[in-house]
Amino acid sequence: MSKELYPVGFRRTEEGVRPKVVCHYLLEKMRRAGISKAYLVLRPGKWDIPNYFGDGTMLGMNLAYLTVHTPFGVPYTLDQAYPFVQDAIIALGFPDILFQPQDAFVKLLARQAERGADVVLGLFPTEQPSKAGMVDFDETGRVRCVIEKPLQTDLRYMWAIAAWTPKFTQFMHEYLQAIASQYVSVTELSTVSRPELPIGDVIQAAIEQGFRVEAEVFEEGRYLDIGTPENLARAVREAHEADW
């Protein structure tokens, strides 16, 4: 079973109480922000996810599914949706992550609209900077830089969710195309061994090109990656009181 479908807590339906899976929390927060359409980009073999959510009726959303075959990092996964979303405002979340507050995407989208930002990052306090994309920002909320998994830092906040405009979607698409052009063929691009590209590096490249990247800080926010057995057990244990 895909970890995104691990049951954490419960939900009420017309048929009674049912388990509530990890990914449901993310989509629910998106729906709260008025988002009615979502693309889930999957690795081949994760067919249990579309089997579970179907067309999104249970969430009041329209869901579509794409597969990714280039194992070089999140930017490539996101770029699979480029033909379908290139002209849209994008909200990004990770389906194996639980977080608070409930209105996080509401605040990100509001900040993007109010400030005219190209990208808005949702920031959460973390005590494990070496495992996260850490963010430095000024007193107005303008992001100075994004540093991926620093071994030492005084920065306190990591980013976990984001919203951006078509300008950044296009920038990322062209950034990845420039990388691809260094290879002889698509076959070589798909098979050559090379490090994964963090999306934080793409955001940093956009900052260096003058993009306006803003921070929405959730000082009292919470964040939990259920990718480890310990964190999954914690999520299940705290589900009744955490209000994920």
Residue pairs with C-beta under 8 A, 6 or more apart in sequence:
1 48
2 46
2 48
2 49
3 22
3 96
3 226
3 227
3 232
4 21
4 22
4 23
4 46
4 49
4 95
4 96
5 21
5 22
5 23
5 48
5 49
5 52
6 21
6 22
6 226
6 232
6 235
7 19
7 20
7 21
7 236
8 20
8 21
8 22
8 25
8 98
8 226
8 232
8 235
8 236
8 239
8 244
9 19
9 20
9 236
9 239
9 240
9 244
10 17
10 18
10 19
10 20
10 239
11 17
11 18
11 19
11 20
11 24
12 18
13 58
20 239
21 52
22 95
22 96
22 98
22 226
22 235
23 40
23 49
23 53
23 95
23 96
24 59
25 98
25 244
26 93
26 94
26 95
26 97
27 38
27 53
27 56
27 59
27 61
27 63
28 59
29 93
29 99
29 102
29 103
29 104
29 105
30 38
30 61
30 91
30 93
30 105
31 59
31 60
31 61
32 102
32 103
32 105
32 106
33 91
33 103
33 105
33 106
33 108
33 109
34 106
34 109
35 61
35 91
35 105
36 60
36 61
36 62
37 61
37 62
37 63
37 64
38 56
38 61
38 62
38 63
38 64
39 63
39 64
39 65
39 66
39 81
39 84
39 85
40 49
40 50
40 53
40 63
40 64
40 65
40 66
40 95
41 65
41 66
41 67
41 68
41 77
41 78
41 80
41 81
42 49
42 50
42 65
42 66
42 67
42 68
43 67
43 68
44 67
44 69
49 65
50 63
50 65
53 59
53 63
54 63
55 62
55 63
56 62
56 63
64 84
66 80
66 81
66 84
67 80
68 76
68 77
68 80
69 190
70 76
70 189
70 190
71 196
72 194
72 196
72 197
73 196
73 197
73 198
73 199
74 197
74 198
74 199
75 172
75 175
75 176
75 197
75 198
75 199
75 202
76 176
76 197
78 92
78 172
78 199
79 172
79 173
79 176
82 169
82 173
85 169
86 166
86 169
86 170
86 173
87 166
88 166
88 169
89 109
89 112
89 163
89 164
89 165
89 166
90 162
90 163
90 164
90 165
90 168
90 169
91 105
91 108
91 109
91 161
91 162
91 163
92 161
92 162
92 163
92 164
93 105
93 160
93 161
94 160
94 161
96 225
96 226
96 227
97 160
97 223
97 224
97 225
97 226
98 222
98 223
98 224
98 226
98 235
98 242
98 244
99 124
99 160
99 161
99 221
99 222
99 223
99 224
99 244
100 218
100 221
100 222
100 223
100 242
100 243
100 244
101 107
101 218
101 220
101 221
102 243
104 122
104 161
104 216
104 218
104 221
105 122
105 161
105 163
107 122
107 216
107 218
108 120
108 122
108 161
108 162
108 163
108 216
109 120
109 163
111 117
111 120
111 141
111 214
111 216
112 120
112 163
112 164
112 165
112 214
115 141
115 212
115 214
116 212
117 165
117 212
117 213
117 214
118 164
118 165
118 167
118 168
118 206
118 211
118 212
118 213
119 143
119 162
119 163
119 164
119 165
119 168
119 203
119 206
119 211
119 212
119 213
119 214
120 162
120 163
120 164
120 213
120 214
120 215
120 216
121 135
121 143
121 146
121 159
121 161
121 162
121 203
121 213
121 214
121 215
121 216
122 159
122 160
122 161
122 162
122 216
122 218
122 221
123 135
123 137
123 157
123 158
123 159
123 160
123 215
123 216
123 217
123 218
123 221
124 157
124 158
124 159
124 160
124 218
124 221
124 222
124 223
125 156
125 157
125 158
125 219
125 221
126 132
126 134
126 156
126 157
126 158
126 223
129 149
129 150
129 153
129 155
129 158
130 149
130 150
130 151
131 149
132 149
132 158
132 159
133 146
133 147
133 148
133 149
133 158
133 159
133 198
133 199
133 200
134 146
134 147
134 148
134 149
134 150
134 153
134 155
134 157
134 158
135 143
135 145
135 146
135 147
135 155
135 157
135 158
135 159
135 215
136 143
136 144
136 145
136 146
136 147
136 155
137 143
137 144
137 157
137 214
137 215
137 217
138 144
141 214
141 215
141 216
141 217
142 212
142 213
142 214
142 215
143 207
143 213
143 214
143 215
144 207
145 204
145 207
146 159
146 200
146 201
146 203
146 204
146 207
146 213
147 153
147 155
147 200
147 204
148 198
148 200
148 201
149 198
157 215
157 217
158 223
159 200
159 215
160 223
167 211
168 206
168 211
171 202
171 205
171 206
171 209
171 211
172 202
172 206
175 202
175 205
179 197
180 186
180 189
183 189
183 192
203 213
206 213
207 213
222 242
224 231
224 234
224 235
224 244
225 231
226 232
226 235
235 242
235 244
